[in-house]
Amino acid sequence: MSVHDEFACAQHALDDLVRSVARLRLCLGNGLDVRRVQEETGHLRESLDLLRQSTAAEETAPAPVRSEVVFIPRAPYDVSLWAGCDDEGIGSRHGPEPRK
């Protein structure tokens, strides 16, 4: 069964429960226990609706974007790429900068 079918089945069962509790209320009266069970069926209905909405929101959410994998070669870089650059760990090869 699909999720949609399962929600429909749960909704049908909940509707049957609400009708059964209403019939019990007619037989047993409006006592505290009957009112509590009737209120709980209302909470179940709200919870099922919230679950249905959150599931629908997840289904319509865009799929996460998969980034392209970039492979970096293990071969050494061309030394000319670093010509004129300073090594941050050592500092400038021209000596320290003059203080201002």
Secondary structure as UniProt FT lines:
FT   HELIX           3..28
FT   HELIX           32..60
FT   HELIX           79..82
FT   TURN            83..84
FT   TURN            88..90
FT   TURN            93..94
//
